[in-house]
Amino acid sequence: MYNRGDIFHRERSLWERISAWTQGQLMGQQLNTPAAFGLLLLGVLPIAYLLAAYDLKIGVLLLLVLVGVPLVVLSIFYLPLSLSVMLSAAVFIVFGAKYTGAPIGTVLDLLILVSAVGILLRQIRERDWSFLRHPLSTVVAIWLFYNVLQVLNPWAESKMAWLYTVRSVAIQQIVFYVGLYAYRQNRKAILWMLKFMLAIGLFGAIYGLKQHFIGFNAQEMSWVMADPERFQLYYQWGMMRIPSFCYDPTTFGILMACFAVFCGALLVGPLRSWQKILLGLCLVLCLWVMAYTGTRTAFALIPAGAVFYALLTLNRRVLLVGSILAVLGAGFIMKSTSSGVIYRIQSAFKPTKDDSMNLRLSNQKKIQPYIQSHPIGGGLGSCGVWGKRFNPDSELSKFPHDSSFVRMGVELGWIGLILYTLLHYAVVRTGIYYYFRCRDPLIKALYAGITAWCFMLAVACYAQEAILQQPMNVIYNIFLAMLVTLKNFDPAYELNPGTQGFTQKSTDQAHRYSRNGA
């Protein structure tokens, strides 16, 4: 009988048969065949040869390609992963800067660009920009736009200084918009990121204690000794200040202070016993290693953050414990000591006797006429590191701005300073607004902790450049995204988003939702 199917039958080529066999061995049986192991071995051998034959830089570069390329591709399609990779890159960049002079900072810029492209590609199909419709998004957009417009500043002496500075001051705030899109309907991604952040904080505290009690490794010590000014910053009061994985002890001290208050805020939340034990351990380690950073700003942030949290929550137990700790802290400050660590902590609460603080106040007085006469400032990058690099003969490049607020006033003028202050106000107001309008206990605890963190950074910006350094910048912008999106997962807020009138039914639903998802 004639087989009509034979008319479409043809002999497959050798390449097609090899391809079909390979797919069957690798994918069809999930790599669980001798042939699959053999092919993987063949792929590993050239990599091992390159690592053995060439120096460490080639090996690191190869590792970055093998791991980085797949992560970049995945980041386009899964934005919560992209945010985790951004945070990992922010930690790696500042830590790796002590080991190499390569421009590894561009890795974070690449990840931000890739994530933004991923959102734009999705919007071709979705056509939904509702995640941007929030007052905080508008304020951040105005701040971003103003910084970009600084490229046209007629008083700016260098476009390259603007290019290098706008990355940390404005462009990296795109992380906030990536977080808005990634977290708008993904509660598990938020919880995962929070756990990841706490793990980073715990690792940083442990590594900082290692640096203090065991010592810096050879590469870290040579990096510190390579610059006399850097060595003076690190070695004070007969001991080395601890930076852990951060670029400098100041940033690390502020980071540990924020982590300590954040852990304390979550301890009051509806968590399991073992989770509270881990948070308590993290809190103690953060406070412990913070003392060895020698950062007076961080010492002052702890009571500031604790008082803000206590007034926000008005929890009786928090107020009672806070009052006891305040009395003990006052006694600790007044006692005499010969310890350099304790003396530095005490000096943070005696600003009138602090020569460093008096010098900063004097510098602020001197620069006020310039700020008042330049409404849009001297241009981004006119002072600080980039000012010294691109405008070494400029008077602004020699000005020790110290504070983020002072820097914004000098570089962006009093208009930029107003916008920067409004940005901090909008952030803290958003956190307070949603804290009082949500009923889920876990979400309320998160709002309290994140808002306290942002408040502490706003206070720290008066004395330091607290937010512009990594990994603080990435963490801060991710937290801003969480401030906007966390309310989406509170059933009580969704059922009745008004300022009052929550029903008992909606509150009970929120409690059940929190217990099931904590």
C-alpha positions, 0 to 999 in steps of 0.5 A: 500500500502506498504510504503518503507520509513517505513523500515528506520523509527525508534523510537527516544530515549528520549535523542534525543527528548530532544536535538531536542526540546532544539535546537528548543527552543534556536536556532530555535526561537532565544532564544525568548521563555519562555523555553529559558529564563528559561534555561538561568535563570538556568545557571545564578543562580549558577554563582550568588551563586558563586559570593555571597558565595566566595570572589572577586578573585573567582568572577573575575576568573569566569568572566575571564573564562566566557568572556575570553574563548569565546574571545580566541576561536574567536581570532583564527578565526578572527584576527582583534578581536584578536588584539583588545583583545590584546590591551584591555589586555595590558591596563588591565594588567598594570591597574590590576597590582595595584590591584593584584599580580597574574601573569596576564601578561601571558594573553597577551602572551597567546593571542599572541600565540593563534593568531600565531596558528590561522595564522598557521592553515590558512596557511595549506589551504592558503599556502600564505606567501606573507604578510611577504614579506616586508623589514620592516618584514625582519628587525623585523625578524632579530631583533627578531632572535637576541634577541632569540639567546641571550639565548646562550650569554656566558656573560649572568648570568641568563637564567631566566632573558633572559626568562622574558625579551625576552617577552617584547623586542622581543616576543611581536613583533609577534603582528606586524606579526599578524597585517600584516595578519589581516589588509592586506585586511581589511580596516574596521578593521584598521579604527575600531582599530584606533577608538578604540585606540583613545577611549583608549587615551580619556579614559586615559586622562579623568581618569588621570584628575580624579586622579589629581582633585579628587584623587587616589582611596584607592587601587591605593594609597596603591600600590604607598605607598607600595614601597618607591622608587615608592612613590618618583617617584610619589610624586615630587614638592609637588604633585602626578604625574599622571599615569592614567591606566599606570604603571608609570607617565613616560609611561603615559606622553609619551603616551599622547604626542604621542596621542596629535600629532596623533590627530593633524595630523588627524585634517588636514585629510578629516574628518567630522566636528563632528569628528574633534571636537572630535579629537580637544577635545582629543588633548586638554585633552591629553595635559592637563593631560600630564602636570600633569604627570611631564614627561619632556621627554613628554614635549620635544616630543611635539615640536619634533613631531610637527616639524617632522610632519610639515617638512613631510607634508609642509602644509602651515596652519600647518607651520603657526600655528606651527610658532605661537605656537613656538613663544608662547612656547618660551615665556612660557619657558622663563617666571618665575613661582612658579608653580611646574608643569610649572617649570617642563615643563620649565626644559625639555627645559633646559637640561644643568641645569637639574641634572637628565640629567647630571647624565644620561650623566655621567652614559653613559660615564662610561658604554661605555668601557663595551659596546665597549668590549662586542659586544653581551652585557651582556645578556637580563635582565642583568640590570633593574628590572629583573637584580635586581631580578635574578642577585642582586650581578651583577654590571650591575644590579645596573647600572641605564640605563634609556634609551632604547638605553643604555639598548640595548647597555649594554644587547645586545652589540654594535651589538644589538645597531646597529640593534635596531637603524636600526629598528627605521630607517626602521620604520620611512623610511617606513612611509615617503616612503608610505606617498609620494607615496599615494594619498588618503587624509585619508591614507596620514593623517594616514601615517603622524600621525603614522610616527610622532608617531613612530619618537617621540618614537624613540626620547623618547627611548634616555631618557626613555624605551618608547616602552617596557612598556604596552600598548605602546608596543602593540600600537607600533607594531599594528602601524607598521603593519598599516604602511605596509598595509595602502597603499593596500587601496589607489587606486592611489598607486595600479594603479601606485606604482612608485615614480612619474607619478600619473594620475589625474584619479587615484588621483580623485579615491583616493579622492572618495575612502576616502570620501566614507570610512572615 
